[in-house]
């Protein structure tokens, strides 16, 4: 049976929904039981809002670099250096999110929405505590952190305000990921998508206003330069988090209101932290490697860092939607393991991996051909453009590897097995990528291009390892 037939089989009495009606249902919010029925339809209903959610999350990065690129290479380098430090924040947010999605999805698959809500409450408590513990010291010591990253005195002077807001407000990132993970685990992906619309519209409006001091009539926003980009993004994300809390406390069709379960449950919290610990380590291993990668790139000047920053922001814009497909696979794995249907879970992963490969493979070909015109949309510095174009073409060569790798590793996470992806990440990033980046960039003489190439080699190696380990099937017996 073809994919289209699986999604939209022949009509019987006019009751079977068409492909278009399935798309509309996905955007509106589906109430389908993802543990039975057409698997392709389940993937479609989950993937569409999750992909759009990730597109919207990636818009934060693309919108910022689009406007900041008009301020010069120092401003773009400020964003790049700060984002490399925020990689650790993303690691914590993603680690908490994946364990939360796995636990909530497993309880939903077991038809136990009350315990799913209890797990959500414990996750929020942990997330709020970590947000304060990280944000306060990071905001205070932001200029010193920029210096440690190799920033020049000019970058520290002009970029400290950006770094203080971005690092000090990191709790908005953690809670945005964490709360959306609750929605995704419950199968309410459309809600997560819609709240990011709100956040991004606010960011899109505020970014040029605060960066360039725009206004209407007698009213003008302050001209804040690169600092305005951080404030706009923090404001958009914070309002999105407030909307998340409103929806979670109120409840959804799948998840009862969390307001009725606002109490500590030590047993659930310990299980959540146990899975989260390796989940956070998993992403910390990956994201910390990017800090050292940027440090290697910074050896070759601000233009190299700016070129890397522009290229990676463009790549992230398309890789994050692919993460949306991976998140759909994780939810399907969690819910179907909860329903004791591991074969359906495995089938969902293989199909999602194929769809992801087709998507990212097409994007990769486009970038290889049109890299220079694409990066020219974001930066007009004649020194930065060729570096960014080389980086974009190089990263694009690994798109098929990225596609399969992210689905396979997220499938382990969806099953609650966060240890396997952690081991794969350590091997790929610290044993393969960083040593190779240093050797190619400094010893072989490829400079920043060597660092870019090391990323592709490492990601493809990790994808191959993920496929081999997934086929072994130990994830099917994971308890959470």
N, C-alpha and C positions, 0 to 999 in steps of 0.2 A: 504494500500500500504506500502511495506517495505521501509526502509531508502534507500537501494541500488536502488530500483526501482524509488524512487523519485529523486535520484541524476542522475541516468542513465536509463531513461525509454527505452522501446523497440525502436530500431532504425527505423526511417522512411526515406527511401531513402538514408541512410548513412549519414544524416545530423546531427543527434543527437549525441552529444559528449559522449564518453565513460567516465567511472570514471577516468581512467588514464589521458585522455585528459583534464578533469576538473582540476585534480591536477596540470598538467603542465600549464594550463591557470591561476590558482591561483598563481603559482610561478612567472609566467611571468607578471601578472597584468591583471585582468579581466575588461571588459567594460560593464558587465551586469548591468541592472537596478534591484537593490535589492528590489524594491517595487512591483515586479510582477514576475510571473514564479515560478518554483520549489523552495520551501522554503529550502529544504535540500541542494539543489545545491547552493543557496545563502549563507547558513551557511558554506558550504564547501569552497566556493571561498573566503569568508572573513576570516574564521577561520584558514586556513592553513598558510597564510602569517602572521597573527596576532599571532598565536601560535609560529611560528618560530621566530618572532620578540621578543617575550618574552623569548624564549629559549636563544636567543643571548644576551638579556639584563641580564639574570641571569648568563650567562657565565662570566661577569665581576666579580661577587662575587665568583663564584666557582674557576676560574683561580687564583684569588688573594689568596684565602685561601689555595689552593693547594700548591702554592710556599711559602707563608708566613708560613705555617705549618711546614716547614723545619727549621724555625728560632727559634722555641721554643714557650712556652706558653705565654710569655710576648708579643711577636710580635702578636700572634693571639688575645690576649686580647686587644691590641692596636686597631686592626681592629674592634673588637667587640664593644668596647666603642665608637669609632669614628662613626661607622655605626649607633649606637643607637642615636647619636646626628644628624646624617644625616637623620634620620627618619623624622625630622621636615621639612627638605628640600624636601624630597620625598613627604611629605604631601602637600606642596605648589605646587610642580610640578604636582602631580596627580590631585590636586584640580583645577588648571588652565586647565589641560589637559581634564578633564571630561567635564567641561563647554564648552571648545572649541570644543570638539568632538560633543557634543549635539547640539550646535548652527550651526556648519558647516553641520552636518548631516541633521538637520531640513531644512536648506536652499536648500541642494541638493535634498532632498525629495520633496520640493516645486518647483523643477526645476528652481532654481535661483542661478546659480554658481557665478554670480557677487557678490551678497550679501554674499555668502559663503567666497569668497576671501577677502571681506572687513572685515568680522569677524576674519579671519585669521591674517590680518595685525594688528588689534587692540590687539589681543592676544599676538602677538610677541612684541609689544611695552610694554605691561604690564610685560611680562616675562623678558625682558632686564632690565627694571628698578628694578624689585625685585631681579634679579641676582646680580646686583651691590650693592644694599642696604644690602643684606645678606652676600655676599662673602667677602667684605672688612673687616668688623669688626670680622667675624668668623675666618678669617685667622690670624688676629692680635692677638686675644685672645685665640687661639687654646690650648696652654698649660694649661691655667687657666680652660678652659672648661673640659679638661681631669681630672684635679684635682677635679673639682666639681662632676664628674662622679664616683669618688672613686678610681681613678688610683693610684697605688703605686708610690713612687718617681722614682723607676727604670723604670716603664712604661712611666712616663712623660718624663724622660730623653731620652729614646730611641725612643719614639713614637711621640714626638712633631712635627718632620718634616712631618711625615705621616699625622697627624691631620691638620697641616697648609695647606698642598696642597689639601687634601680631602675636608676640610671645606671651604677654600678660593676659591677653584675652583668649588663650588657647582652650579654656574650658568650653567656649562656645563650639569649638570643633569637636571636642570629645563628646559633649552631650548631643550634638546634632547627629553624629554617627551612632551613638548608643541608642537614642530614642527611635531612630529609623530602623535600627536592628530589631527592636521589639515589633514594630509594624511588619517588617519583612518576615520575621519568624512566624508571625500569626497569619501571614498571607495577605495582609492589608497593604500591599505595595503601592497602591494608587494614592493612599494618604501621604506616604513618604514623598512621593513625586510631587503632589500638589503643594506641600508646605515649602519645598525648595523653589517652586515658582515664586512664592511670596518673597523669599530671601533674595533670590537673584534679581527680581525686579527692583527691589530696594537698592541692592548693590550697583546695578546698572545705572540707576538714576543718580545715586550719590557719588559714584566714582569720579566722573568728569567735573561734577560740581565742587567737590572738595579738593581735587587735585589741582584744578585750574582756577578755582574761585569764581565759578559761573554764578549767574543769578538772573532774576527778572525784575526790571524796573529799579526801584531803590534798594531792593533786597539782594544781597550777594553773599554767597557762602565764603568763608575764609579761604584764602589761597594757601593750601597746605603742602603742595607738592606731593612727593612720594608718601608722606605721612597720611595724606588724605585717602590714599588707596587702602591702607590698613584700617582706618576708621570706618570707611564705607563697608568693607567686607565684614568687619566685626559687628557693625550695626545690623546688616542684613542677616547674618547668621544668628545673632542673639534674638531677633524678632522671630526667626524661624523656630528657635528652641522654645520660646514662650508659646507659640502655636502648638508645638508638639505636646507640651505639658497639658495644654487645654484639651487636646484630643485624647490623650492617654487617660487623664482623670475622668473624662466623660465616658470613655469606652467606645468600642466599635462593634460591628456585627459579629466579629470573631472573638474579640477580646473584651472581657468585662471591665468596667471602669476601675482604674487602679486606686481610686479614692477609697474604695471599700476594702483594700488590702494594704493600707499604709501601716505596716508593722514589720519589725525585724523577724526574719526566719533564718536562724543561724545555720541550719542544715543546708538550706538552699544556697545561702550566701557562700558557704564553704565550697560547695560543689561548683558554683559559678567562678569563684576565685581560683580554684584548682585548674579548671579549663582555661580561664583567662590568663593565668600566669604563663603557661606555655604559648598561648595565643599572642600575648604581648611580646614575649621573647621572640616569637616567630617574626613579627613585623618589625621589632626593634633590630633584630639581626639584619633584616632587609634594609630598613630605612637608615640605620646608622652607617651602613656601607655607603649610602649616597652622600653622607657628610664627608667621608674620606675621599670619595670620588670627586666631589666638588673641590676639596682641598688640593687634590692632584691637579685638577683643571686650573685652579687659581694660580698655580706656579707659572702659567703662561699669560697672565695679565687679565685686566678687567674685561677686555673684549672677548676673551675666551669664555669667561664666566657668563657674560651677557649672552653670547651665542648659545652656550649650553642651556641657559635659562629659557631663552625663547624657544629653542627646539623641544626641550622637555615639556614645556607648558603646552605646546601644540600636540605632542604625543599623548600627554595625559588627557587632553580633551577627547581623544578617540579611544584611549585605553580604558578610561573609566566607564564609558558605555559598555565595553566588553566585560568589565567587572560586573555590570548589571546582569549580564547573562550568567556569569559565574555565581552571582548571588542567587539567581533563580535556581540554579542547579543545587546550591547548598540548601535552600529551603525545601526543595523536592526530596533531597536525600534525607534531611532531618525528619520531615513529616512521614515519608514512606518507611523509614526505619521504625518510627513510632507506631506505624500501622502494621509492622512486621511484614513488609514487602520489599526486601532488599534487592530483588531482581529488577523491580520497577525503578528503584533508586539508581541502580547501575546503568540501566538503559537511558535514564534521563541525563546522566552525566555524559555518556558517549554522544548522544544527539546534540546536547548543548555545546560540547566541544567542537563538533563539526560545524554548527552554525557560527560559532565564534571564529573559527578558522576562516570561513568564507568572508565574514565581515572584515576582520583585521587584515586578511590577505589582500583584499580589494583596496583598502585604505593604504596599505604599504606600497602597492604599485603606483598609486596616485602620488604619494610623497616622493618616491624615487624619481619620478618624471618631472614633477613640478615643485620641487623643494624650494628653489630660489624665489619664485613668485609668492609662495605661501609665506615664507618668513618675512618677505618684504612688506607684507600687510601689517606686521607687528613691530618692525624696527626699521629705521631709515639710515642707520649708521653704516657707511660703506665698508668699514672695517669689520663690523659684527655680522653683516649679512652672509658673507661666504662661509664663516665659521658655523653659523646657525644652519645653513643649507647642508653642509657636510654632515653635521650632527644629525639632522633630520633624516637624510638619506641613509645614514648608517643605522640609526635606530629602526627605520622602516624595514630593513633587511631581516630583522628578527621577528616581524609581526606574527608569522604563523606559529613560531615557537611560543611567543607570549600567549597567543590565543589558547592553545591546548594546555599550556602549563598552568595558567590561572584557573581554568575550569577544574583541572585535576586536583590542584591543591585546595581549592575552595570546597571540593567534594569531601575531602578528608575533614575539613573544618566543620562542614554541615553535619557530619556524622559524630562530631565531638572529639575526633582524633586530631588534636592540635600538635602532637609530638612529631608525627611524620613530616608535615610541612616545615616544622622548625628545623629539623635535621637537613632537609633538602635546601632550605634557605641558607643555612650556615655553610654548607658545602658550596653552593652556587655563588654566593656573594663574597664570602671571606676566603675560601680556598681557591676559587677560580677567578672571580671578577677583579678584586682589588690587587692581588699580586700581578695579574696580567696587565691591568691598567698601568701600574707603576712601571713594569718592564717595557711595555710598548711605548708609553709616553716619554720615559726618561732614558732608558737604555737603548731601545731600538731607534729612538729619535722621531717617533710619530707625533710627538707633542700631544695636544688635546685630542687629536683624532684617534690615538691609541686608546685613550680612556673611553671614547665613544664605542670603539670596536669591542672592547672587553665586555660591555654591557650585553651586546648581542650574543656573544659566545656563551656567557654565563646563563642567560635566560633560556637559550635553546638547550643547554645541558640540563637545566632544572626541569624543563618540559619533558625531556626524555626520561629522566628519573621518575617524575610524577606518573607517567603512563605505566612504567614497569611496576611501580609500587601499587598503583590502583588495581592493576590486573590481579595482584596477589590476593585481594579481597579481605584482608584482615579488618578493614574499616567496618565491614558489615556486622562485626561482633562487638563493636564499641558500645560501652554503657555510659550513660550520662544522667 
